[in-house]
Each structure stands twice: as C-alpha cells, then as structure tokens.
Amino acid sequence: MTLSRLHAIADRMITLPVFARAGLAWLAGSLMALTMAPTSWWPLLFPCLSLFYITLAGTRTWRDAAFTGWAFGFGFFLFGLFWISNALLVPGNPFIWVWPLALVGLPMALALFTAVSAWIIWRFADLKKWDGFAFFCAVLIGGEYLRGHILTGFPWNLYGYAWAGMLPMAQIAALVGPYGLSLITLTWAALPGFLFAAKPKRRVVITALLSTIITMAALYGWGAIRLHTNPTHFAENAPIIRLIQPNIPQADKWDPEKTTLNLQKLIDGLTINPPVAERTVVAVWPETAISTRLMSIPDVRLAIASSMKLMGSNPLLLTGILIREGDETPSYGNSLVAFDADLQALARFDKAHLVPFGEYIPLQSLLPLTPLVQFSGFAPGPGPQTLTLPGFESVVPPFSPLVCYEIIFPGAVTDAHHRPAWIVNVTNDGWYGNSPGPYQHLAQTMFRAIEEGLPVVRSANNGISAIIDPYGRILTRIPYDKPGSVDVILPAASSEAPFYVVWRDGPVLILLVLIILCCAIRRRL
C-alpha cells in the first residue's frame, strides 16, 4: 500500500462524523487493554495510539475532542478493569446490586482524565504540527500522572506497563520510572498517527520512523546489557524465604465454620518443606491471613508456634493480620506483623494507602449512602516504613512492608530516609477470580522491583505469589488458584540505587511542564 493511499485513509477517518470517530477511538482504547498483562501484546500500542491520534486530530469543537478522548479512555478502562467488579460477585456479598455500577461506572469516571486531556490538547495544539504532537504526548501523560495522585490516586495500567512481557525494555523504568517509560512509549506508538495526520514529506516520514526504530533498539539493547551484566546475587548469610499460598476461596475466608480448615492450610505451609539448619527461615503468609481474635486463642498460638519450631533454627513469620483494638468503639487495621518462634510480635506495619469504598468511604460523613453501608473502615497507618527486627538484624536485613495494592504506587513504596534491602508485599487477589487483575498486579510489582533496585517478596492468598529480583526477574512463582509453599534464598539488592530512586518523577515532570508551556506559548503567539 502506497503512502498516498494511507494518507487518503487517514483523511477519511479525520473527516468522519463525530460519533463514528468516537467509535473508532473507543475501539482503539478497547484493543489497547490487550497491551496490559496477562496478554502484554505491546505491538498493539502502535495501531491503537496512532488511531486515537488520528481521530483526535479530526475534532472540530471542544465537545467533540472531549468526547473522543473519553471514548478512548472508556474502552481502555472498561476492558482493562472489568475484573474489579468480580469482587461484588463473591457468594454472600450483600452489595451485589452495585455490580453494574462497578463494571461501567469506574471506567466512565477514569475516562474523564483522558477526556480533559483531549480537551486541553484541542484547545492549545495543532495536531498536524510537530509541536502539537509533543503537546499531545506531554498532556496525555500529565493526565496519567494526575490519575495516579488525585483522590489518593489509581495508577493502574499505565501505558508503560505494556512492556511487562519484555523485560529488557522494562529496565527503562530504573532510569525514568513508569511515567517516563509511558511518555517514551506514547511517543513511539503515536508517531505513525501524527505522520498520517500531518502528511509531511517522504524524507521526513522515513527519518522519523528510522529514529523510532533506532531508539527502540538502543534502549532494548541497554536493558538487555543491564540484565546480562547484573545476574541475581545472594548474600552469604541471606535468609531463606518460605513463600506460602494457602489458596483459600474468598467465599470461605471469613466463614466461621471453615476457620479451622483455613488455619490448617496456613500451618501446613510452614512445615511442608524440610527444616533448614544453616539459615534463618522467614515464612510469609498473605494479607489478613489471621486476626487478633484468632491469635488470642491459646490452642491456635500453640499450633502455629509448634509448627514454626519445625522450620529450623530461629524461624520468623511475617503475616498479614486483621487487627481489632478497643471494645466500645473498636478500630481496625489491615496490618503486617513479624513474629518470632514464640509468637512475640517484633514489628508491626499498618496499611496506609487504603482502598476507597473497600477499606474506607471517602467523605463518609457527607454521603447519604452511609447509613446503608454501615462500614466504619480501617484506620490508616503512617505511610512507608523500614522495619528492622530486634535480635535478627544480622540475619534478616531491614525491609519495607506493603499491604495489597500499596505496591502499585511508584515512588511511594519505601521510606525515603531509610532505604530497605527488600520489599514484602502481602495481598489477597482472591476477590477477582482468575481474571487479568492478579496478573496486572504482579506486573506492577515487577516494575517496583526494577525502579527501586530491590527484591520483592509477594505472598498472595490465591495467587500469584512470587519472589522477584531487583531487575524484575521472577525467580519463583506459585500459579493462581494453586496452593503451594516454596523456599528461595532472599536475593540481594542492586549494588547501587537506580537513577529513579534518587530523582523519582522530578525530571519527567519538569520535562512535561516545559513541553506544555513551550507549546502553549507558541500556539498563543
């Protein structure tokens, strides 16, 4: 197909009626969802983002632009996040009536970020010029950054996560973080759309496409060299991590009649592997594996302590725990606690980044639904911490604990003043079934390891549990919906902190602001 023929096709798309163009944008966004885990079909980035660019380039009014942007975002979030509504389908859930709202309402709301970005692009940019293309990329990623921070933020399925299945390319996150990687990805993928819309000379088209291919190859090569020259290392006295996945169905997790069976699955995971004599064994149970009520029962404590002593010398247990404090007006915490062999608590971390409407209700006192919901929520913790276990400093390095989706927030998973040596993430993805959700969660966990240069230990109730080295390599995993217990020596952190740890999102934000300001001023002039 000749270049002129392609330009003619692009012209037809640009001149389509509003709803037809919005339909194409919705289709592009819907297919974009396949670039995320578990499929990670990154080649779809190019036709999807280019098609979105072409449809946006044909908008004539601000309403048209906003609607086109919203349609793209709605398709992307609808098919990328439909699994969230599965939590309402768990048997016994009294709020199943909210399922349609969760299925469609959340994508509709998140698509507003894309809609506002599209309106700003229409207002200040000419998408048929190079500065308009730069403005498009900067504003769209700026909208993604705001989505990750406004109202506690939800930075799920950023464009850069499309490289989760291509580890050498994912290494770029160690330099510029996920927002920088998303900016680079968008620039590459939307460039063909700009070339179709702008119709520059053939020489310019060839130069632009060659530049994209060269930069992609160069960054891929850099990532491959980084992986090759940095194999997984283990410290001489590093502890053994015993990763335990009990695989308790969500419908059974809080069933009083199945408490004993559920506890037995956790205890069996402690001793299913042979005892270890030469190293300290750190067993890791998932989020809310136990509760303070259970731990107050002498027989339960005896059963856990007896099993721990069969693990080897000086064993430890890191577990997610549901904490209840107070009698008349109790407060609850979704926490992680470290126990020694006598079940003495050595350290505690309370989840700080709570899930809206799942663990707390925003503006609860103002919402008319509050009397119907009857949910007091969890008390938030102080934020990222580095825990050191008294008496075990020489064998268990300090670590950063994270509960559930706290791991999805880039740049906010460690204490900036006390760098840990590893990250522990306990979670429960059993709410969502065998859907894209657990795989997307694992992919983001992998990016946190690359960005921080730290190994990540992830224990999930139903999966996917994994141990990841500081370069994103998954050393072991327990598949979704499978019980298991595996032993792996804790990997060492990278010898030097990645560039992203030092500067975080600062350089990318400065670049975005400069691009937006320069293009807006040029447009005004």
N, C-alpha and C positions, 0 to 999 in steps of 0.2 A: 504494500500500500504506500503510495507516494505521500510526501509531506503535504502537498497541497490538498490531497484527499482528506488527510487527518485534520487539517485546518478547517476544511468545509464541514466536517462532522462536528468539530468544536463550535463553529459558528451556529450550527443548527441548535446545539444544546443551549448556547447562550441566549438564543432568541426564542426559546420555548416559553409557553405561558408559565405564570408563577407557580401553580400547583404542579405542573409537570417537572419544573426544575427542582422544586422542593421534594418531589417524589424521588428524583434521581439522587438528591442529597441524602434522603432517608435510606435509600438502597446502599449508597456508599458507606454511610455510618453503620448500617446493619452488617455489611460484609467486613467492615473494619474490626468488628468484635472477634472475628476468627484470627486476627493477628495476636490476640492475647492467649494465655495458657487456657486449656491444655493443648490447643492446636498449634499456636505460635506460628501461623503461616505469614511470616513477615513480608514475602513478596506482594501480598495484597495491599500493603501500605501504599504502594505506588499508584495503582489504579484508583483506590478509594480516596486518598487525599487529593490526587490530581482531579478526580471528578468533582469533589467538593469545591476545589478552587475554581473550576470552570463554571459550575453552577452559581457560585457566589459572584463571579466576575460579570454575570449577566443580569444581576439585580438592578432595578431602576429606582426603587424607593427604599426608605429605611425599614418599612414594614416588610417588604419583600426580602431584604437582607436578613433581618432578624428571624423571619420565618424559615428561610433557607438554613441558617445556622442552627436554629432549634431542631429542624427536621433531621439534620445530620447527627446532632448530639443525641436526639431521642432514639434513633436507630442504633447508635453505638451503645448507649447505656441500656436500652431495652434488652438487646440480645447478649450484652456483656454482663449484665447484673440480674437477669431474670431469676437466678437461683436464690437470691436473697429472700424472695417470697416463700421459698420452701420451708423456712423456719415456722411459718404460720400453719403449715400442713402437718406438723408433728401431731400424732394422735393425742387427744386430750387437751389441746391448746384451745382456750376459750375465745381467743381473738381471731379465729379462722375467718370471720366475716371481713377482716381487714385485708385479706389476701389480694383482692383485685387492686386495692389502693397501693399496696406494696409492690405489686407487679408492674403497674403502669405509673403510679404517682411519683415514685423516686426517680425513674428515668426522665419523666417530664420536668421535674424540678432541676435535676442536674443539667439537663439540656439548656436551661436558662443561661448557664455560663457561656455555652457556645453561641447562644443567640445574642447575648450582649456583646461578645467579642466580634461577631459578624456585623452587628450594627456599627460598632466603632470603626471597623475596617472600611465599611461602606462610606462612613462619614468623612474619613480622613485620608483614604488611599485610592489611587487609581491602579487597579489590579492588572492593568496591561503595561505597567512600567516596572522597572527593577526595584525602585524604592517602594512601590506598592506591594511587591512580593515580599520584601524584607519586613514591611509593616505587618503584613498578613501573618507571617511566621512569629514575629515578636508578640503581637497581640493575642494570638491563639494560645501560645504557651504561657503568656501572662495570665490568661483566663484559667488555664490549668493550675497555675500556682495559687491563684485565689481559691479555686475549688479545693485545694489541699489545705487551706488555712481558715477560711471563713466559717464561723459557727462550729468550731473545733476541727473542721476540715474533713475531707474524704478523698485523699489522693489515690484512689483505686484505679487501676488500668490506665496509667499514664502512657502516652504514646511510646515512650522509650522502652516500656516493658515488652514490646513486641520482640525484642532481642533475647528474651529469656531462654529460647531454644538455641541460641548461637552465642556460646559463652565468650569467645574472643571479642565479639562486638560489645557484649555486655560490660567488658572491662572498662569501657569509656566512662562508666559511672564512677569509677575510682578517681577520675580527674574532675568531672563537672557535675556529678550527681545525676539523679533521674530527670530533673527538669532540663539540665544542659543536654543530656542524651536525647530527650524528647525534642528539643529545639533542633539539634543536628538531624534527627530522624525526619522531622517535618520538612526541613529544608530540602533534604534529598528527595523525599517522596512527593512533595507538592510541586517540585520544579517542572516535571513534564506538563502539569496542568497550566502553569504560568506560560510555558513556551507555546502551548496550543492557543492560549487566550491572547498573548501578546503578538504572536507571529513575527518574531524577529528574523533577521537574515539567516540563511542556512549556515553560514560560518559561525554565527553566534550560537545557534542550536547545537552544532557539533561540539563547540568549545565548552558549553555549559554541561552537556551530557558527559563528555570526557572528564571534566573536572569532578563531576559527581562520582563517576566510576573510580577515578584515581584516589579521591579522598576516602571512599568506602574501602578500597583495597588497602590503603595505607593504615587506616585505623584498625581494620581487621588484622592486618599483619602485626601492628603494635600489640594488640590484645593477645594474639597467638604467641608472640615472643614473651610477653609478660607471663602467660601461663606456663610456657616451656621452661623459662628460667626461674620459676618460683614453684617448685614441687611442694607438696604438702609436707610440713615438718612437724615433728612431735618432740616436746621437751623430754629430757631423760626421766624426770620424776612426775610427768603429767598423769593425772588420774584417769581411770577408766570410767567412761560414761555408760551407764546401763540405761538405755532408752526403752521405755515401757509404753506400749499402746494397748490398753485393755479392750478396746472396741466394744464399748457399752452402747447399745441403741439409745438414742435420745429419749424415746418414749419410756425407757426403763430406768433412766438415770436417777430420777427422783421418786421412783415408785417404792414406797416403804416395804412392800413385800419382796422386793428384789435387792434390798440393801446388802444383805449378807452375800448374795451371789456376786454383786458388783464389786464388793470389797475383796472377795476371794480372787477375782480376776486380777486386781491390782497387786495383791500379795503374791500370787503365783508368779507374776512378772519379776519379782525380786529375786526368786531362787530358781527360776527355770534354767538359768545358765550356771555353770560350775563356779564355786567360790574362787576368789582371786587373792593370792597371798602377798604378791610383791608390790602391788599398787593399791592406793585408795580407790574404792568403787563409789561413784556418785550415781545413785538411782534417780531418775527423773520421771515423775508422774505428771499427767496433763492438768489442764485448768479445772478447778473445782473438783478434783479427784475425791477429796474428802471434805469434811466440815468440822467445825469446832465441836458440834454436838457429838459426832462420831468419836472424835479424839478424846472426849471426856468419858467414854465408856472404858472401864479397866480391861475387859476382855479384848476389845479392839486394839488398845495400845499394846497389850501383851502379844497379840498375834503379829502385829507389824514389827515390834521390836525383836521378837524371836526370829522372824524371817530375815530381818536386816543383819542379824549376827551371823547368819549362814552365808552372807555375801562375801566375807573376807574380813581383813583387819581394818578397823576404823572406818566402817561404811557411813555414808551420808545419804540423806533423802531430801531432794528438792521436790516440792509438790505444790500444785495449785490447791487452794483451800478456800472454802466459803466461811468467812468469819462473821460471827454474830457477837456483838458486845452490848451489854446493858440489858435490863429487864423490862422496865416500864416503857421506855422509849428506845428500843434497840436500834443500833446502827449496824450496817452490813458492809463487808469489804470483800472484794474479789481479789485475792491475795496470793502471794507465793511465799512459802516459809521453808527454811532449811532446818532439818532435824538431824541430831546425831544418833548414835546407835541406841541411846537410852530415851529417845524421843524428846530430848530437851531442845527447845527452839533456839537456834543460833542466830538467825537473822530473819527479817520479815520485810516484804515489799507489798504495798497496796497499789492496785491498778489506778493510774491517774487519768488516762485517756479513756473515759467511759463511752459506751456506745449509746448515742441518742435513741430514746424510745425503747431501748433494750435494757440498759442499765441505769438510765435516769431519764427524766422527762424534762426537756428544755422549757423554761418559763412555766413550770408546773403550777405555780400559784395563780397564773393568769389564764390557764387553759380551761375551757368549760368541760373538757372530757375527763378532767382529773377525778371527779367523784366516781366515774365509771371505771377508771383504770385501777384505782386502789393500789398504787405502787409507789413506795417511798424511795426506791432506788438505792444505789450503793454510795458510800462515802468515798470521794476521790482521794488518792494519795498525793504526795508532794511532787511527783514527777520522776524523771530518770535518776537512778542512783547506782552507785557501785558498791556492791556488798562484799565484805570480807568476813570469812567465817572464823571466829575466835578459836584458836587451838589448831587450826588447819591451814594457817597462812603458808606454810612451807610446801604443802602438797596440793592445795586447791587454790589456783590463782583467783584474784578478785573478778567478779562477773557483774554484768548488767542484766537484771531480771526484767522481763516484759511479759505481760499477760495478754493473750489473744491478739486483737488487732492493733495493739500498740506498736507492733513491728512494722506496720505499713507506713509510718510517718518518717520520711527521710530527714536526717539531721536532728532527730529528736529521740534517739534510741539509747543514747549513752550520756553520762554525766560529763559535761564539757570540762570540768575542773579535775576530774579523777578518772582517767581513761582506764577502762577494764581490760582484761585479757581475753574475755569471751562473752558471749551473749546467750542467755537462756530464755527461750520463748515457750511458755505453756499455753495451750489453746484447746478449743473444742469446736471443731467444724462439723460435728455430727448433726447440727441443726439443718444442714443444707443438702444432705444426701450425697450420692456420687455424681456431683454436678461440677461445672467449671470452678465453683467457689474455692474448694480446698486446693486445687491446682494453682489458681491465681494467687492465693495466699502464700503458698510455698514459693512461687516465683518471686514475689516481693521480698520474702525472707532471704532468698538468694542474693537479691540486689543489696540488701542491708549489709550482708557479709562483705560484698565487694567494696561498697562505699566506705565502710568502717575499717576494713582490713582486719576483721575479727572473725573467728569461727562462731558458728551459731548452732546451738543445740535446741532442737524443736521437738517437743513432745505433744502429740495431739491425741484426743480421746479415740476418735475413729480414723484418724489419719489426715494428712500424710506426715508422719513423724520422720525426722531426718537429722543428720549431722552434716554440716556444710563447712568447708574450709574457708579461709579468708579471701579466696579468689573465686568463690561461688561454686566450687566443685562439690557435688553431693557425694559424700563418702559412703553413706549408707542411708537407706530409707525403708520404712515399713509401709506397704501399699495401703491405699484407702480401704476401709471396711475389713481389715485383716488384723487379728490380734498378733502381738509379737513382742519380743524382748531381744535387743541386740547390744553387744558390748563393743565399744570403739574407744581407742585412746584419744583423749582430747587433743585436737590439733593446736599447734602454736599459732599465735597471731603473726601477722606480717611483720617483718623486721622494722619497717618504717611505716608511719601512719600515711595513708593515701592523701593526695592533694585535697580531696574533698573534705577530709576531716579538719584540715587547717582552715580552709576558706569557706566551707559549706556552700550555700547558694549565692553568696555575695557577688562573685564575678559574673554569674549568669544574670542576676537581677540587674546589675549595673549595665550589662550589655543590652538587656531588654529595654531598659529605660532610655538608654542613649538612642537605640534604633527608633523607638516610638517617638521620642522628642524630635529627632532629626527629620524623620519622615513627615511628622505632623507640621513642623515649621516649614519644610519645603513645600508641602501641599498648600499651606496658607499663603506663602509668597507667590 
